[in-house]
Amino acid sequence: MDMILPTQNCPLCGRVVEFVGPGFGRRKKFNCPHCGIYKISLSAEETVIKLPEHQKETLSKASVECNRETILFIWTDETTKQIKYECVPDEDLS
């Protein structure tokens, strides 16, 4: 039997997509046909959905540009409260 994943609007592009989480790491993993596969912390998700469209598109492009061994991780820097992102090995975020 196939596992049915929950869906919601992608925080980056607004399309309805499947996601996994949040788990103990307080982050979700999205699989979006437009933005690719990425992980986002819950605090960053709250901020990202309020960003102007051009900033969301920057994050979407960064996700697509990660190579096959990495995915984009988006988080909030707790000191500056700014959104940060980088391509990281997927297994480091499991």
MDTraj code that builds the backbone (N, CA, C; nanometers):
import mdtraj as md
import numpy as np

residues = "MET ASP MET ILE LEU PRO THR GLN ASN CYS PRO LEU CYS GLY ARG VAL VAL GLU PHE VAL GLY PRO GLY PHE GLY ARG ARG LYS LYS PHE ASN CYS PRO HIS CYS GLY ILE TYR LYS ILE SER LEU SER ALA GLU GLU THR VAL ILE LYS LEU PRO GLU HIS GLN LYS GLU THR LEU SER LYS ALA SER VAL GLU CYS ASN ARG GLU THR ILE LEU PHE ILE TRP THR ASP GLU THR THR LYS GLN ILE LYS TYR GLU CYS VAL PRO ASP GLU ASP LEU SER".split()
xyz = np.array([
    [0.0824, -0.1171, 0.0000],
    [0.0000, 0.0000, 0.0000],
    [0.0881, 0.1252, 0.0000],
    [0.0595, 0.2188, -0.0897],
    [0.1352, 0.3429, -0.0973],
    [0.0968, 0.4354, 0.0177],
    [0.1977, 0.5046, 0.0699],
    [0.1736, 0.6014, 0.1760],
    [0.1222, 0.7314, 0.1142],
    [0.0151, 0.7842, 0.1675],
    [-0.0395, 0.9104, 0.1187],
    [0.0178, 1.0228, 0.2044],
    [0.0867, 1.1149, 0.1385],
    [0.1480, 1.2265, 0.2095],
    [0.0508, 1.3434, 0.2168],
    [0.0600, 1.4237, 0.3234],
    [-0.0244, 1.5424, 0.3312],
    [0.0174, 1.6441, 0.2246],
    [-0.0745, 1.7327, 0.1906],
    [-0.0450, 1.8378, 0.0935],
    [-0.0733, 1.9749, 0.1530],
    [-0.0096, 2.0736, 0.0963],
    [-0.0352, 2.2136, 0.1283],
    [0.0236, 2.2963, 0.0148],
    [0.0000, 2.4247, 0.0162],
    [0.0594, 2.5122, -0.0842],
    [0.2084, 2.5253, -0.0573],
    [0.2882, 2.5150, -0.1638],
    [0.4325, 2.5342, -0.1537],
    [0.4577, 2.6770, -0.1032],
    [0.5391, 2.6922, 0.0018],
    [0.5686, 2.8265, 0.0524],
    [0.6399, 2.9162, -0.0492],
    [0.7044, 2.8546, -0.1495],
    [0.7804, 2.9329, -0.2467],
    [0.6992, 2.9733, -0.3688],
    [0.6150, 2.8826, -0.4213],
    [0.5439, 2.9135, -0.5466],
    [0.3923, 2.9060, -0.5359],
    [0.3413, 2.8518, -0.4270],
    [0.1976, 2.8466, -0.4065],
    [0.1260, 2.7262, -0.4651],
    [0.1968, 2.6390, -0.5389],
    [0.1332, 2.5196, -0.5941],
    [0.1030, 2.4201, -0.4816],
    [-0.0018, 2.3398, -0.4989],
    [-0.0327, 2.2357, -0.4017],
    [0.0685, 2.1233, -0.4197],
    [0.1397, 2.0904, -0.3105],
    [0.2463, 1.9900, -0.3164],
    [0.2415, 1.9004, -0.1931],
    [0.3086, 1.7856, -0.2033],
    [0.3212, 1.6952, -0.0900],
    [0.4389, 1.7382, -0.0031],
    [0.4276, 1.7087, 0.1266],
    [0.5385, 1.7370, 0.2171],
    [0.5471, 1.6284, 0.3233],
    [0.6638, 1.6197, 0.3863],
    [0.6884, 1.5289, 0.4969],
    [0.7274, 1.6132, 0.6166],
    [0.6745, 1.5808, 0.7320],
    [0.7100, 1.6531, 0.8544],
    [0.5936, 1.7349, 0.9028],
    [0.6096, 1.8190, 0.9967],
    [0.7356, 1.8430, 1.0674],
    [0.7663, 1.7298, 1.1639],
    [0.8913, 1.7027, 1.1766],
    [0.9352, 1.5999, 1.2692],
    [0.9968, 1.6648, 1.3912],
    [1.0793, 1.5874, 1.4579],
    [1.1441, 1.6392, 1.5776],
    [1.2376, 1.7551, 1.5458],
    [1.2824, 1.7628, 1.4204],
    [1.3707, 1.8714, 1.3801],
    [1.2983, 2.0007, 1.3492],
    [1.1650, 2.0011, 1.3622],
    [1.0829, 2.1199, 1.3396],
    [1.1052, 2.1785, 1.2005],
    [1.0993, 2.0898, 1.1009],
    [1.1117, 2.1333, 0.9618],
    [1.0287, 2.0417, 0.8736],
    [0.9972, 2.0899, 0.7556],
    [0.9207, 2.0131, 0.6573],
    [1.0067, 1.9930, 0.5337],
    [0.9827, 1.8815, 0.4653],
    [1.0499, 1.8535, 0.3392],
    [0.9439, 1.8556, 0.2304],
    [0.9608, 1.9468, 0.1345],
    [0.8661, 1.9626, 0.0248],
    [0.9204, 1.9004, -0.1031],
    [0.8289, 1.8490, -0.1842],
    [0.8628, 1.7970, -0.3164],
    [0.7715, 1.8699, -0.4152],
    [0.8246, 1.9757, -0.4752],
    [0.7472, 2.0620, -0.5646],
    [0.7970, 2.0450, -0.7082],
    [0.7060, 2.0236, -0.8038],
    [0.7507, 2.0089, -0.9430],
    [0.8139, 2.1365, -0.9989],
    [0.7832, 2.2515, -0.9414],
    [0.8397, 2.3786, -0.9889],
    [0.9683, 2.4145, -0.9132],
    [0.9662, 2.3986, -0.7805],
    [1.0777, 2.4442, -0.6962],
    [1.1775, 2.3347, -0.6613],
    [1.1438, 2.2105, -0.6872],
    [1.2325, 2.0999, -0.6515],
    [1.2072, 2.0513, -0.5102],
    [1.3000, 1.9738, -0.4601],
    [1.2904, 1.9200, -0.3248],
    [1.3719, 2.0101, -0.2327],
    [1.3098, 2.0513, -0.1232],
    [1.3806, 2.1366, -0.0276],
    [1.3226, 2.1148, 0.1110],
    [1.4001, 2.1551, 0.2118],
    [1.3534, 2.1519, 0.3501],
    [1.3505, 2.2945, 0.4027],
    [1.2524, 2.3200, 0.4897],
    [1.2368, 2.4534, 0.5464],
    [1.1984, 2.4399, 0.6931],
    [1.2609, 2.5210, 0.7777],
    [1.2244, 2.5194, 0.9194],
    [1.0861, 2.5828, 0.9345],
    [1.0178, 2.5461, 1.0408],
    [0.8839, 2.6008, 1.0624],
    [0.8867, 2.7523, 1.0802],
    [0.9892, 2.8044, 1.1492],
    [0.9983, 2.9495, 1.1669],
    [1.0250, 3.0195, 1.0341],
    [1.1082, 2.9589, 0.9494],
    [1.1345, 3.0186, 0.8181],
    [1.0104, 3.0134, 0.7302],
    [0.9336, 2.9052, 0.7390],
    [0.8126, 2.8939, 0.6580],
    [0.7162, 3.0087, 0.6888],
    [0.7012, 3.0413, 0.8161],
    [0.6125, 3.1514, 0.8556],
    [0.6576, 3.2830, 0.7932],
    [0.7881, 3.3042, 0.7837],
    [0.8421, 3.4273, 0.7265],
    [0.8347, 3.4256, 0.5738],
    [0.8715, 3.3136, 0.5128],
    [0.8793, 3.3031, 0.3669],
    [0.7434, 3.3281, 0.3012],
    [0.6361, 3.2769, 0.3600],
    [0.5056, 3.2949, 0.2959],
    [0.4641, 3.4421, 0.2898],
    [0.5283, 3.5278, 0.3684],
    [0.4975, 3.6711, 0.3691],
    [0.5925, 3.7525, 0.2808],
    [0.6940, 3.6878, 0.2234],
    [0.7925, 3.7585, 0.1403],
    [0.7321, 3.8024, 0.0078],
    [0.7882, 3.9080, -0.0525],
    [0.7469, 3.9453, -0.1884],
    [0.7788, 3.8317, -0.2858],
    [0.7031, 3.8248, -0.3934],
    [0.7167, 3.7160, -0.4910],
    [0.8592, 3.7038, -0.5456],
    [0.9270, 3.8146, -0.5717],
    [1.0620, 3.8055, -0.6289],
    [1.1597, 3.7390, -0.5315],
    [1.1403, 3.7553, -0.4015],
    [1.2274, 3.6882, -0.3049],
    [1.1957, 3.5388, -0.2963],
    [1.0682, 3.5038, -0.3083],
    [1.0318, 3.3620, -0.3116],
    [1.0894, 3.2952, -0.4361],
    [1.0871, 3.3664, -0.5481],
    [1.1425, 3.3114, -0.6727],
    [1.2932, 3.2895, -0.6604],
    [1.3631, 3.3768, -0.5891],
    [1.5063, 3.3584, -0.5644],
    [1.5310, 3.2277, -0.4893],
    [1.4498, 3.1998, -0.3880],
    [1.4630, 3.0750, -0.3129],
    [1.4290, 2.9544, -0.3998],
    [1.3254, 2.9669, -0.4822],
    [1.2868, 2.8585, -0.5723],
    [1.3999, 2.8254, -0.6690],
    [1.4595, 2.9274, -0.7282],
    [1.5712, 2.9064, -0.8211],
    [1.6908, 2.8433, -0.7499],
    [1.7177, 2.8873, -0.6270],
    [1.8289, 2.8296, -0.5507],
    [1.8051, 2.6816, -0.5258],
    [1.6809, 2.6437, -0.4998],
    [1.6487, 2.5031, -0.4776],
    [1.6736, 2.4199, -0.6028],
    [1.6284, 2.4696, -0.7157],
    [1.6452, 2.3981, -0.8431],
    [1.7933, 2.3846, -0.8785],
    [1.8740, 2.4817, -0.8388],
    [2.0160, 2.4815, -0.8741],
    [2.1018, 2.3899, -0.7864],
    [2.0475, 2.3371, -0.6771],
    [2.1246, 2.2413, -0.5961],
    [2.1517, 2.1178, -0.6812],
    [2.2676, 2.0558, -0.6606],
    [2.2996, 1.9370, -0.7402],
    [2.2289, 1.8137, -0.6860],
    [2.2451, 1.7006, -0.7490],
    [2.1709, 1.5787, -0.7146],
    [2.1977, 1.5277, -0.5737],
    [2.3129, 1.5534, -0.5189],
    [2.3453, 1.5035, -0.3857],
    [2.2999, 1.5974, -0.2750],
    [2.2492, 1.7144, -0.3104],
    [2.2120, 1.8134, -0.2096],
    [2.0697, 1.8637, -0.2319],
    [2.0146, 1.9195, -0.1259],
    [1.8867, 1.9895, -0.1360],
    [1.8999, 2.1233, -0.0649],
    [1.8103, 2.2138, -0.0969],
    [1.8115, 2.3440, -0.0316],
    [1.7530, 2.3306, 0.1077],
    [1.8193, 2.3910, 0.2046],
    [1.7655, 2.4027, 0.3394],
    [1.7477, 2.5506, 0.3677],
    [1.6270, 2.5883, 0.4089],
    [1.5925, 2.7274, 0.4378],
    [1.5619, 2.7378, 0.5864],
    [1.6244, 2.8336, 0.6545],
    [1.6018, 2.8503, 0.7975],
    [1.6087, 2.9980, 0.8339],
    [1.5711, 3.0277, 0.9567],
    [1.5792, 3.1635, 1.0093],
    [1.6990, 3.1728, 1.1018],
    [1.7879, 3.2692, 1.0755],
    [1.8999, 3.2950, 1.1655],
    [1.8420, 3.3546, 1.2935],
    [1.8604, 3.2873, 1.4047],
    [1.7988, 3.3313, 1.5299],
    [1.8554, 3.4632, 1.5814],
    [1.9777, 3.4960, 1.5437],
    [2.0375, 3.6219, 1.5887],
    [1.9858, 3.7403, 1.5086],
    [1.9875, 3.7269, 1.3754],
    [1.9493, 3.8395, 1.2887],
    [1.8030, 3.8358, 1.2462],
    [1.7371, 3.7200, 1.2656],
    [1.5976, 3.6989, 1.2226],
    [1.5834, 3.7050, 1.0710],
    [1.6939, 3.6875, 0.9991],
    [1.6943, 3.6881, 0.8531],
    [1.6810, 3.5453, 0.8006],
    [1.6223, 3.5329, 0.6816],
    [1.6136, 3.4033, 0.6150],
    [1.7503, 3.3685, 0.5581],
    [1.7955, 3.2476, 0.5845],
    [1.9212, 3.1958, 0.5319],
    [1.8897, 3.0702, 0.4522],
    [1.9771, 3.0379, 0.3573],
    [1.9574, 2.9149, 0.2806],
    [2.0892, 2.8693, 0.2218],
    [2.0996, 2.7363, 0.2046],
    [2.2159, 2.6785, 0.1388],
    [2.1825, 2.5369, 0.0956],
    [2.2564, 2.4888, -0.0040],
    [2.2441, 2.3513, -0.0484],
    [2.3268, 2.2654, 0.0452],
    [2.2643, 2.1622, 0.0993],
    [2.3304, 2.0748, 0.1946],
    [2.3035, 1.9293, 0.1579],
    [2.3909, 1.8366, 0.1996],
    [2.3612, 1.6951, 0.1761],
    [2.2307, 1.6578, 0.2457],
    [2.1432, 1.5903, 0.1750],
    [2.0113, 1.5563, 0.2294],
    [2.0214, 1.4755, 0.3586],
    [2.1149, 1.3817, 0.3661],
    [2.1234, 1.2970, 0.4840],
    [2.1610, 1.3751, 0.6096],
    [2.2227, 1.4925, 0.5962],
    [2.2561, 1.5728, 0.7122],
    [2.1323, 1.6320, 0.7792],
    [2.0207, 1.6329, 0.7090],
    [1.8996, 1.6940, 0.7642],
    [1.7936, 1.5924, 0.8002],
    [1.8214, 1.4662, 0.7856],
    [1.7202, 1.3638, 0.8112],
    [1.6730, 1.3649, 0.9542],
])
top = md.Topology()
chain = top.add_chain()
for i, resn in enumerate(residues, 1):
    res = top.add_residue(resn, chain, resSeq=i)
    for name in ("N", "CA", "C"):
        top.add_atom(name, md.element.get_by_symbol(name[0]), res)
traj = md.Trajectory(xyz[None], top)
